[in-house]
Amino acid sequence: MKKTILLLSGGSQVAQFMLQVLEGRRGDLRVIATNSIADDPGLWRFDAVYLVPTTFADQAAYEAKIVEIMNAEHVDLAIPCRDDDIVALAELVDRHPGLRERALCGPSNLARVMSDKLESFKFAKSVGLAFAESFEPDGSETPAEFAARVGYPLIAKPRDGFSSKGVMFIDDALQLERALVRPNYVIEEYLGDPDAYFETKRSILADGLPLYLSMHGIKHSIELMFDRTSKPAAPVFATYNRPAFRARFVTPNVEPKTLALGQQCYDVFSKLGWRGPLNVQCQLDRRGLVKIHEFNGRYGALAAERWLLGYDEVALGLKLFADVDLPPSRWAVDTAIKVSAQLSSRGAHPSDVASLQSAGSWRRSH
């Protein structure tokens, strides 16, 4: 009998890259999804799709719908694909402990910490993990003292943000003062080259604002996997991730300091009971130290790139938590040395969208 896998937020980038990894290997799987938007072009490669309320707009209704889907579809494993899904799934398990073995997540307290950038910093500091220095409004340090200690530029970002949305650079006291009154924001050190930032700013003031501008540096992405008992299930796997215009380029990272930080994360989160994947986003600070700036208790958007580089985290998770043996991939033994992710084209057919909107679900016809 086919196993049924439920991807929460099927239209998300993470879910779409997971589908890429599963392409041609779904013979023993039914892959279904939830989504809060009916006309998302990425939904129509699933076997079935359910329309659900926005995760926290009506949490009771959302949870009731997820439980209904899991029971009706006999779901073997529910996988969160967005940060909101991690917290929602973990809290659902708190209220429905019988679903724990069918939910790819750890304790809800850890999920909530990972969803908040300031709480992530406090947590990391308490367990000795190197994290981007962050201003604590309830701490003993004033904003001016923090800026003097850390140095400009600083970063202002939403505490629950994602994909760099709402992130801004701060390079003087007046900007810092304005950033501090923005609700739900955290002020962090800039993990990158300050000279490059100020040179870019000087160029903008002298020559004008480029149509396309990105200050993304090279990320050190760490991927970990914990089994059902929270023990490490694979070696630390790390990559360099270099964003470029409408693309990203990914290569293996075997730097000892990055791998050592990943092992520290294994030690910490194993003791605290995390289960499933843990994605850790890092960058070098201005002194060349690898520091974390984000935890994600789910598969990351680089799942397909890591698969091409020989780390099949999707297959590993399905084996550990759903007892699914995916057919082997050529990339496991004949790995790529460099991978890029670029735009692809998909469409939403009006009749499919109308069906999902009217019935609340859509099913592939074979």
NUTOR-12294 format. One record per atom (N, C-alpha, C): x, y, z; residue in one letter. Coordinates in steps of 0.1 Angstrom, whole numbers, padded with zeros to 4 digits, always signed. Example, Ala and Ser with C-alpha at 12.3 -4.5 7.8 and 13.67 -1.06 7.14 Angstrom:
// residues 2
+0132-0057+0078a+0123-0045+0078a+0132-0033+0078a+0128-0022+0071s+0137-0011+0071s+0129+0000+0079s
END
This chain:
// residues 366
+0009-0012+0000m+0000+0000+0000m+0009+0012+0000m+0005+0022-0008k+0013+0035-0008k+0012+0042+0005k+0023+0048+0009k+0023+0057+0021k+0019+0071+0016k+0012+0078+0025t+0007+0092+0022t+0015+0102+0030t+0021+0111+0023i+0029+0122+0028i+0022+0135+0026i+0020+0143+0037l+0013+0156+0036l+0023+0167+0038l+0024+0176+0028l+0033+0187+0029l+0024+0199+0032l+0027+0205+0044l+0020+0217+0048l+0025+0229+0040l+0016+0237+0034s+0020+0248+0026s+0027+0243+0013s+0019+0236+0005g+0024+0230-0007g+0029+0239-0018g+0025+0252-0017g+0029+0262-0027g+0042+0268-0024g+0048+0265-0012s+0060+0272-0008s+0072+0267-0016s+0083+0275-0015q+0095+0271-0022q+0100+0257-0017q+0100+0256-0004v+0105+0243+0002v+0097+0231-0003v+0084+0232-0003a+0076+0221-0009a+0079+0218-0023a+0081+0229-0031q+0083+0227-0045q+0097+0221-0048q+0107+0224-0040f+0120+0218-0042f+0120+0203-0037f+0111+0200-0027m+0110+0186-0022m+0104+0178-0033m+0094+0184-0040l+0088+0177-0052l+0098+0174-0062l+0107+0183-0064q+0118+0181-0074q+0126+0169-0070q+0130+0168-0057v+0137+0156-0052v+0130+0143-0054v+0117+0144-0053l+0108+0132-0053l+0105+0128-0068l+0107+0136-0077e+0103+0134-0091e+0109+0121-0096e+0100+0112-0102g+0104+0099-0107g+0106+0089-0096g+0104+0093-0083r+0106+0083-0072r+0093+0082-0063r+0082+0086-0069r+0069+0086-0061r+0061+0074-0063r+0066+0063-0068g+0058+0052-0071g+0051+0046-0059g+0058+0046-0047d+0052+0041-0035d+0046+0051-0026d+0045+0064-0031l+0040+0075-0023l+0028+0081-0029l+0019+0086-0020r+0009+0097-0024r+0014+0109-0017r+0016+0120-0025v+0021+0132-0019v+0009+0142-0020v+0004+0146-0009i-0007+0156-0009i-0003+0168-0002i-0011+0179-0002a-0006+0192+0003a-0018+0200+0009a-0015+0209+0018t-0024+0220+0021t-0019+0233+0016t-0028+0242+0015n-0024+0256+0011n-0035+0266+0015n-0031+0278+0018s-0041+0288+0021s-0045+0296+0009s-0038+0294-0003i-0041+0302-0015i-0045+0292-0026i-0056+0294-0032a-0061+0284-0042a-0055+0285-0055a-0050+0297-0059d-0045+0298-0073d-0030+0298-0074d-0024+0292-0064d-0009+0290-0064d-0005+0281-0076d+0004+0285-0085p+0008+0277-0096p+0015+0264-0092p+0020+0263-0080g+0028+0251-0077g+0020+0240-0071g+0007+0240-0071l-0001+0230-0064l-0004+0218-0072l-0003+0219-0085w-0010+0209-0094w-0001+0197-0097w+0010+0196-0091r+0019+0184-0092r+0016+0174-0080r+0008+0178-0071f+0004+0169-0060f-0007+0160-0064f-0009+0149-0056d-0019+0140-0058d-0033+0145-0053d-0032+0154-0043a-0044+0160-0038a-0040+0173-0030a-0049+0183-0030v-0046+0195-0023v-0059+0199-0015v-0056+0204-0003y-0067+0209+0005y-0065+0224+0008y-0076+0231+0007l-0075+0245+0011l-0078+0247+0026l-0069+0254+0033v-0070+0255+0047v-0069+0270+0051v-0074+0273+0063p-0072+0287+0068p-0058+0291+0069p-0055+0304+0069t-0042+0309+0072t-0038+0304+0086t-0025+0300+0087t-0021+0292+0099t-0025+0298+0112t-0023+0311+0115f-0027+0316+0128f-0038+0326+0128f-0045+0328+0116a-0056+0337+0115a-0068+0331+0124a-0070+0318+0123d-0079+0311+0132d-0073+0298+0135d-0065+0297+0146q-0057+0285+0149q-0066+0273+0151q-0077+0275+0158a-0086+0264+0161a-0091+0257+0148a-0096+0266+0139a-0101+0261+0126a-0090+0254+0118a-0078+0260+0118y-0067+0254+0111y-0063+0240+0117y-0062+0239+0130e-0059+0227+0136e-0070+0216+0133e-0082+0220+0134a-0093+0211+0131a-0092+0205+0117a-0089+0214+0108k-0088+0210+0094k-0076+0200+0092k-0065+0203+0098i-0053+0195+0096i-0056+0181+0102i-0062+0180+0114v-0066+0167+0120v-0075+0160+0111v-0085+0167+0106e-0095+0161+0097e-0088+0155+0084e-0079+0162+0078i-0071+0157+0067i-0063+0145+0070i-0056+0146+0081m-0047+0135+0085m-0055+0122+0088m-0066+0123+0093n-0075+0111+0096n-0081+0106+0083n-0087+0115+0075a-0094+0111+0063a-0085+0105+0053a-0073+0111+0052e-0063+0106+0041e-0053+0096+0047e-0055+0092+0060h-0046+0082+0066h-0031+0086+0064h-0028+0099+0067v-0015+0105+0065v-0005+0097+0074v+0006+0093+0067d+0017+0086+0075d+0027+0096+0080d+0028+0108+0074l+0038+0118+0079l+0034+0132+0074l+0032+0141+0083a+0030+0155+0080a+0043+0163+0081a+0046+0171+0071i+0059+0178+0070i+0057+0193+0069i+0062+0201+0078p+0060+0215+0077p+0070+0221+0067p+0065+0230+0059c+0074+0236+0048c+0076+0251+0050c+0069+0257+0059r+0071+0272+0063r+0073+0273+0078r+0079+0284+0082d+0082+0286+0096d+0070+0285+0104d+0059+0292+0100d+0046+0291+0107d+0041+0277+0109d+0043+0269+0099d+0039+0255+0100d+0045+0247+0111d+0058+0250+0113i+0066+0243+0124i+0059+0245+0137i+0057+0258+0140v+0050+0261+0153v+0036+0255+0154v+0029+0257+0143a+0015+0252+0143a+0014+0237+0145a+0023+0230+0138l+0023+0215+0139l+0027+0211+0153l+0037+0217+0158a+0042+0213+0172a+0031+0216+0182a+0024+0227+0181e+0013+0230+0191e+0002+0221+0189e-0001+0217+0176l-0012+0207+0174l-0009+0194+0180l+0004+0190+0180v+0008+0177+0186v+0007+0178+0201v+0009+0190+0207d+0007+0192+0221d-0008+0189+0225d-0017+0193+0216r-0031+0191+0219r-0036+0177+0214r-0029+0171+0205h-0033+0158+0200h-0020+0149+0200h-0016+0145+0212p-0004+0137+0213p-0004+0124+0205p-0015+0119+0201g-0016+0107+0193g-0010+0109+0179g-0009+0122+0175l-0004+0124+0162l+0012+0126+0162l+0018+0125+0173r+0032+0129+0174r+0040+0121+0164r+0038+0108+0163e+0046+0099+0155e+0044+0102+0140e+0034+0109+0137r+0031+0112+0123r+0033+0127+0120r+0041+0134+0128a+0044+0148+0126a+0059+0150+0127a+0064+0156+0116l+0079+0158+0116l+0082+0171+0123l+0083+0171+0136c+0087+0183+0143c+0091+0178+0157c+0097+0188+0165g+0101+0186+0179g+0092+0193+0188g+0097+0196+0200p+0089+0202+0210p+0084+0216+0206p+0072+0220+0210s+0067+0233+0207s+0075+0245+0212s+0081+0243+0224n+0088+0254+0230n+0101+0257+0221n+0107+0247+0216l+0118+0249+0207l+0114+0255+0194l+0102+0251+0189a+0097+0256+0176a+0094+0271+0178a+0089+0275+0189r+0086+0289+0191r+0099+0298+0192r+0109+0292+0199v+0122+0299+0200v+0127+0301+0186v+0127+0291+0177m+0133+0292+0164m+0125+0302+0155m+0112+0304+0158s+0104+0313+0150s+0106+0328+0154s+0114+0331+0164d+0116+0345+0169d+0131+0348+0169d+0135+0357+0161k+0150+0360+0160k+0156+0364+0173k+0149+0372+0181l+0155+0377+0194l+0155+0365+0203l+0145+0357+0204e+0145+0346+0213e+0155+0335+0209e+0158+0334+0196s+0168+0325+0191s+0182+0330+0196s+0184+0343+0195f+0197+0348+0201f+0199+0345+0215f+0188+0348+0223k+0189+0345+0238k+0191+0330+0240k+0184+0322+0233f+0186+0307+0234f+0201+0304+0231f+0206+0308+0220a+0219+0305+0215a+0229+0309+0226a+0228+0321+0231k+0237+0326+0241k+0236+0317+0254k+0225+0312+0257s+0223+0304+0269s+0230+0290+0268s+0231+0285+0256v+0237+0272+0253v+0251+0272+0247v+0256+0284+0245g+0270+0286+0240g+0272+0284+0225g+0261+0287+0218l+0262+0287+0203l+0265+0301+0198l+0274+0302+0188a+0278+0315+0183a+0266+0320+0174a+0261+0332+0178f+0249+0337+0171f+0252+0352+0169f+0246+0358+0158a+0248+0372+0156a+0244+0380+0168a+0253+0389+0172e+0250+0397+0184e+0236+0405+0182e+0228+0405+0192s+0215+0412+0190s+0212+0420+0202s+0206+0432+0200f+0202+0441+0211f+0191+0436+0219f+0192+0435+0232e+0182+0431+0241e+0175+0443+0248e+0163+0446+0244p+0156+0458+0250p+0155+0458+0265p+0155+0446+0271d+0154+0444+0285d+0167+0442+0292d+0178+0443+0284g+0191+0441+0290g+0197+0453+0296g+0210+0452+0300s+0216+0464+0307s+0223+0473+0298s+0224+0470+0285e+0231+0478+0275e+0222+0488+0268e+0226+0500+0266t+0218+0510+0259t+0220+0507+0244t+0211+0512+0236p+0213+0511+0221p+0226+0517+0216p+0230+0528+0222a+0242+0535+0218a+0254+0526+0222a+0253+0520+0233e+0264+0511+0238e+0265+0499+0229e+0254+0494+0225f+0254+0482+0217f+0260+0485+0203f+0256+0497+0197a+0261+0501+0184a+0276+0503+0185a+0281+0509+0196a+0295+0512+0198a+0303+0499+0199a+0297+0489+0206r+0304+0476+0208r+0305+0468+0195r+0293+0467+0188v+0292+0459+0177v+0297+0465+0164v+0294+0478+0163g+0299+0486+0151g+0288+0486+0140g+0288+0498+0133y+0279+0500+0122y+0285+0493+0109y+0277+0489+0100p+0263+0489+0100p+0257+0478+0108p+0244+0481+0112l+0236+0471+0119l+0225+0466+0110l+0218+0456+0114i+0207+0451+0106i+0194+0452+0115i+0183+0457+0109a+0170+0457+0116a+0162+0447+0108a+0156+0437+0115k+0148+0427+0108k+0136+0423+0117k+0124+0419+0110p+0113+0414+0118p+0117+0402+0126p+0112+0401+0138r+0116+0390+0147r+0110+0377+0141r+0099+0377+0134d+0094+0365+0128d+0095+0365+0113d+0104+0372+0107g+0105+0374+0093g+0111+0362+0086g+0111+0363+0072f+0117+0352+0064f+0120+0358+0051f+0129+0352+0043s+0133+0355+0030s+0138+0370+0029s+0144+0375+0039s+0149+0389+0040s+0139+0400+0038s+0126+0396+0039k+0115+0407+0038k+0116+0416+0050k+0115+0429+0047g+0115+0439+0058g+0129+0441+0064g+0139+0435+0059v+0153+0437+0065v+0159+0450+0060v+0165+0458+0069m+0171+0470+0065m+0185+0472+0072m+0193+0479+0065f+0206+0483+0071f+0204+0496+0079f+0212+0497+0090i+0212+0509+0099i+0227+0513+0100i+0230+0526+0097d+0244+0530+0098d+0246+0543+0106d+0236+0548+0113d+0238+0559+0122d+0228+0559+0133d+0230+0568+0143a+0222+0568+0155a+0207+0572+0152a+0205+0580+0142l+0191+0584+0139l+0183+0572+0134l+0189+0565+0124q+0183+0553+0119q+0180+0543+0130q+0190+0541+0139l+0188+0532+0150l+0177+0536+0159l+0175+0549+0161e+0164+0554+0170e+0151+0550+0163e+0150+0552+0150r+0137+0550+0143r+0134+0535+0143r+0145+0527+0141a+0143+0512+0140a+0138+0506+0154a+0143+0512+0165l+0139+0507+0178l+0124+0508+0181l+0117+0518+0174v+0103+0519+0177v+0094+0511+0168v+0100+0504+0158r+0092+0496+0149r+0088+0483+0157r+0075+0480+0157p+0070+0469+0165p+0076+0456+0159p+0079+0447+0168n+0083+0433+0164n+0096+0432+0156n+0105+0442+0159y+0118+0442+0152y+0129+0439+0162y+0140+0433+0156v+0152+0431+0164v+0164+0437+0157v+0173+0442+0164i+0186+0448+0159i+0197+0439+0160i+0204+0435+0149e+0215+0426+0150e+0228+0432+0144e+0239+0425+0147e+0251+0429+0141e+0250+0424+0126e+0257+0431+0117y+0258+0428+0103y+0269+0417+0102y+0265+0405+0097l+0275+0395+0094l+0279+0397+0080l+0290+0404+0078g+0295+0407+0065g+0306+0417+0065g+0310+0422+0054d+0321+0431+0053d+0316+0445+0054d+0318+0453+0065p+0313+0466+0066p+0319+0476+0055p+0331+0473+0052d+0337+0482+0041d+0330+0481+0028d+0325+0468+0025a+0318+0466+0012a+0304+0474+0013a+0298+0473+0025y+0285+0481+0026y+0287+0496+0024y+0297+0501+0031f+0299+0516+0030f+0304+0520+0016f+0311+0512+0009e+0315+0515-0005e+0303+0514-0014e+0294+0505-0012t+0282+0504-0019t+0273+0517-0017t+0272+0521-0005k+0265+0533-0001k+0271+0545-0008k+0284+0546-0007r+0291+0558-0014r+0288+0558-0029r+0288+0546-0035s+0285+0545-0049s+0271+0550-0053s+0262+0546-0044i+0248+0549-0046i+0246+0565-0045i+0252+0571-0035l+0251+0585-0033l+0258+0593-0045l+0268+0587-0051a+0275+0594-0061a+0269+0591-0075a+0265+0579-0077d+0261+0575-0091d+0246+0572-0093d+0239+0570-0081g+0225+0566-0082g+0222+0552-0078g+0209+0549-0076l+0205+0536-0071l+0204+0526-0083l+0211+0515-0082p+0210+0505-0093p+0196+0499-0093p+0191+0494-0105l+0178+0488-0106l+0178+0475-0098l+0189+0468-0098y+0189+0456-0090y+0201+0457-0080y+0198+0455-0068l+0208+0456-0057l+0206+0445-0047l+0217+0439-0043s+0216+0429-0033s+0229+0429-0025s+0227+0429-0011m+0238+0429-0002m+0240+0415+0004m+0233+0405-0002h+0235+0392+0004h+0249+0387+0003h+0255+0383+0014g+0268+0377+0013g+0267+0362+0011g+0278+0355+0011i+0278+0340+0010i+0274+0334+0023i+0263+0326+0023k+0258+0320+0035k+0265+0306+0037k+0267+0303+0049h+0271+0289+0053h+0259+0282+0058h+0253+0273+0050s+0241+0266+0054s+0245+0253+0059s+0239+0250+0071i+0242+0237+0078i+0229+0229+0079i+0229+0216+0075e+0217+0208+0075e+0220+0196+0084e+0211+0194+0094l+0212+0183+0104l+0199+0175+0103l+0200+0162+0107m+0188+0154+0108m+0188+0146+0121m+0177+0146+0128f+0176+0139+0141f+0165+0128+0139f+0168+0116+0145d+0159+0105+0144d+0147+0107+0154d+0139+0096+0154r+0127+0097+0163r+0131+0099+0178r+0143+0094+0182t+0147+0095+0196t+0156+0108+0198t+0157+0116+0188s+0164+0129+0188s+0179+0127+0187s+0184+0115+0183k+0198+0113+0181k+0202+0117+0166k+0214+0122+0164p+0219+0126+0151p+0218+0114+0142p+0212+0116+0130a+0209+0105+0120a+0218+0106+0108a+0227+0116+0107a+0236+0117+0096a+0247+0127+0100a+0258+0126+0093p+0269+0136+0095p+0264+0150+0092p+0271+0160+0098v+0268+0174+0095v+0271+0176+0080v+0261+0182+0073f+0263+0185+0059f+0262+0201+0057f+0272+0207+0051a+0272+0221+0050a+0275+0225+0036a+0270+0237+0032t+0272+0242+0019t+0274+0257+0019t+0281+0262+0009y+0281+0277+0006y+0269+0280-0003y+0262+0290+0000n+0251+0294-0008n+0253+0309-0012n+0255+0311-0025r+0258+0324-0030r+0246+0329-0039r+0237+0338-0033p+0226+0343-0041p+0231+0352-0053p+0225+0351-0064a+0228+0359-0075a+0215+0364-0082a+0215+0372-0092f+0203+0377-0098f+0194+0366-0103f+0183+0364-0097r+0173+0354-0100r+0178+0339-0100r+0188+0337-0092a+0194+0324-0091a+0202+0323-0078a+0206+0311-0074r+0216+0309-0063r+0225+0298-0068r+0237+0298-0063f+0247+0288-0066f+0252+0282-0053f+0253+0269-0053v+0255+0261-0041v+0267+0252-0043v+0277+0252-0034t+0288+0242-0034t+0290+0237-0021t+0297+0225-0020p+0300+0219-0006p+0309+0228+0002p+0306+0227+0015n+0314+0235+0025n+0320+0224+0035n+0333+0223+0035v+0339+0213+0044v+0349+0220+0054v+0346+0234+0056e+0355+0241+0065e+0353+0235+0079e+0364+0232+0086p+0363+0226+0100p+0354+0235+0109p+0355+0248+0108k+0348+0256+0118k+0333+0256+0116k+0329+0255+0103t+0315+0254+0100t+0309+0240+0105t+0317+0229+0102l+0312+0216+0106l+0312+0215+0121l+0322+0221+0128a+0322+0221+0142a+0310+0228+0148a+0306+0239+0142l+0294+0246+0147l+0282+0237+0145l+0281+0230+0134g+0270+0221+0131g+0270+0210+0142g+0281+0205+0146q+0282+0194+0156q+0277+0199+0169q+0281+0212+0172q+0276+0218+0185q+0261+0219+0185q+0255+0222+0173c+0240+0223+0172c+0234+0209+0174c+0241+0199+0168y+0236+0185+0171y+0236+0182+0186y+0246+0185+0193d+0247+0182+0207d+0236+0189+0215d+0234+0202+0212v+0224+0210+0219v+0210+0205+0216v+0206+0204+0204f+0192+0201+0200f+0189+0187+0203f+0199+0178+0203s+0196+0164+0206s+0192+0163+0221s+0199+0170+0229k+0195+0169+0244k+0181+0175+0246k+0177+0184+0238l+0164+0191+0240l+0153+0185+0233l+0155+0173+0226g+0145+0165+0220g+0140+0169+0206g+0148+0176+0198w+0143+0179+0185w+0143+0167+0176w+0133+0166+0167r+0132+0155+0158r+0131+0160+0144r+0136+0152+0134g+0135+0157+0120g+0146+0166+0116g+0144+0173+0105p+0155+0182+0100p+0156+0195+0108p+0169+0200+0108l+0172+0213+0114l+0181+0220+0104l+0177+0232+0099n+0185+0240+0090n+0190+0252+0098n+0203+0254+0097v+0210+0264+0105v+0217+0274+0095v+0213+0286+0094q+0218+0296+0085q+0229+0304+0092q+0241+0305+0086c+0252+0312+0092c+0259+0321+0082c+0267+0330+0087q+0276+0338+0078q+0288+0341+0086q+0299+0346+0080l+0311+0350+0086l+0309+0364+0092l+0313+0367+0104d+0313+0381+0109d+0325+0388+0104d+0327+0400+0108r+0338+0408+0103r+0352+0404+0107r+0352+0395+0117r+0364+0389+0122r+0367+0375+0116r+0358+0370+0107g+0359+0357+0101g+0354+0346+0109g+0346+0349+0120l+0340+0338+0128l+0326+0334+0122l+0323+0321+0122v+0311+0316+0117v+0300+0318+0128v+0290+0326+0124k+0279+0329+0134k+0265+0325+0128k+0257+0320+0137i+0243+0317+0133i+0235+0330+0132i+0226+0331+0122h+0216+0342+0123h+0202+0337+0122h+0200+0323+0120e+0187+0318+0119e+0186+0303+0121e+0177+0298+0129f+0174+0284+0130f+0161+0281+0122f+0160+0270+0115n+0147+0266+0109n+0145+0251+0112n+0135+0248+0119g+0132+0234+0122g+0124+0226+0112g+0129+0227+0100r+0123+0221+0088r+0133+0218+0077r+0129+0212+0066y+0137+0212+0055y+0139+0226+0050y+0151+0228+0044g+0154+0242+0039g+0151+0242+0024g+0152+0255+0018a+0149+0257+0004a+0160+0251-0004a+0172+0247+0002l+0183+0241-0006l+0182+0225-0006l+0170+0220-0003a+0169+0205-0003a+0173+0199-0016a+0168+0205-0027a+0171+0199-0040a+0186+0201-0044a+0192+0212-0040e+0206+0214-0043e+0215+0204-0035e+0211+0202-0022r+0219+0193-0014r+0217+0178-0019r+0205+0175-0024w+0203+0162-0031w+0213+0160-0042w+0214+0170-0051l+0223+0169-0062l+0238+0168-0058l+0241+0174-0046l+0254+0173-0040l+0257+0160-0033l+0247+0151-0032g+0249+0138-0026g+0242+0136-0012g+0236+0147-0007y+0229+0145+0006y+0214+0145+0004y+0208+0133+0004d+0194+0131+0001d+0186+0132+0014d+0185+0144+0019e+0178+0146+0032e+0163+0142+0032e+0157+0144+0021v+0142+0141+0019v+0141+0126+0021v+0149+0118+0013a+0148+0104+0014a+0151+0099+0029a+0161+0105+0035l+0165+0101+0048l+0153+0103+0058l+0147+0115+0057g+0136+0118+0066g+0124+0108+0064g+0121+0105+0052l+0110+0096+0049l+0113+0082+0054l+0126+0078+0053k+0129+0065+0059k+0128+0065+0074k+0133+0075+0080l+0133+0075+0095l+0119+0077+0101l+0111+0084+0095f+0098+0088+0101f+0086+0082+0095f+0087+0076+0082a+0075+0070+0076a+0079+0056+0071a+0091+0051+0073d+0096+0038+0069d+0094+0036+0054d+0097+0047+0046v+0096+0047+0032v+0111+0045+0026v+0113+0036+0017d+0125+0035+0010d+0124+0040-0004d+0128+0052-0006l+0128+0058-0020l+0138+0051-0029l+0135+0049-0042p+0145+0043-0051p+0157+0052-0050p+0169+0046-0052p+0181+0053-0051p+0183+0063-0062p+0190+0074-0059s+0192+0084-0069s+0207+0084-0074s+0209+0087-0087r+0223+0086-0092r+0232+0096-0085r+0226+0107-0079w+0234+0117-0073w+0240+0113-0060w+0235+0101-0054a+0241+0096-0042a+0255+0091-0044a+0258+0086-0056v+0271+0081-0058v+0279+0089-0069v+0272+0097-0077d+0278+0105-0088d+0274+0119-0085d+0280+0125-0075t+0275+0138-0070t+0280+0150-0079t+0271+0160-0079a+0275+0172-0086a+0286+0179-0078a+0293+0188-0084i+0303+0196-0076i+0299+0211-0075i+0289+0215-0083k+0284+0228-0082k+0269+0228-0087k+0260+0235-0080v+0246+0234-0083v+0241+0248-0084v+0231+0250-0093s+0224+0263-0093s+0209+0261-0093s+0202+0270-0087a+0187+0270-0087a+0183+0282-0094a+0174+0281-0104q+0169+0292-0112q+0154+0291-0113q+0148+0302-0119l+0134+0302-0121l+0129+0291-0130l+0117+0286-0127s+0110+0277-0136s+0096+0282-0138s+0089+0277-0148s+0076+0282-0151s+0065+0272-0148s+0055+0276-0141r+0043+0268-0138r+0031+0276-0139r+0019+0269-0141g+0007+0276-0142g-0004+0270-0135g-0014+0278-0131a-0026+0273-0124a-0038+0274-0134a-0044+0262-0138h-0055+0262-0147h-0068+0267-0140h-0076+0275-0147p-0088+0281-0140p-0097+0270-0135p-0099+0259-0142s-0108+0249-0137s-0103+0242-0125s-0090+0240-0123d-0084+0234-0111d-0086+0244-0099d-0083+0257-0102v-0085+0267-0091v-0100+0267-0087v-0109+0268-0096a-0123+0268-0093a-0127+0256-0085a-0122+0244-0088s-0126+0232-0081s-0121+0233-0066s-0108+0238-0065l-0103+0239-0051l-0110+0249-0043l-0114+0260-0049q-0121+0271-0042q-0135+0267-0038q-0142+0260-0047s-0156+0256-0044s-0157+0244-0035s-0149+0234-0036a-0150+0222-0028a-0141+0222-0016a-0130+0231-0016g-0121+0231-0005g-0110+0220-0007g-0111+0212-0018s-0101+0202-0020s-0100+0200-0035s-0089+0194-0040w-0087+0191-0054w-0080+0178-0054w-0083+0169-0064r-0077+0156-0065r-0073+0153-0079r-0061+0148-0081r-0056+0145-0094r-0065+0134-0100r-0069+0136-0113s-0076+0125-0120s-0066+0117-0129s-0066+0104-0127h-0057+0096-0135h-0065+0088-0146h
END
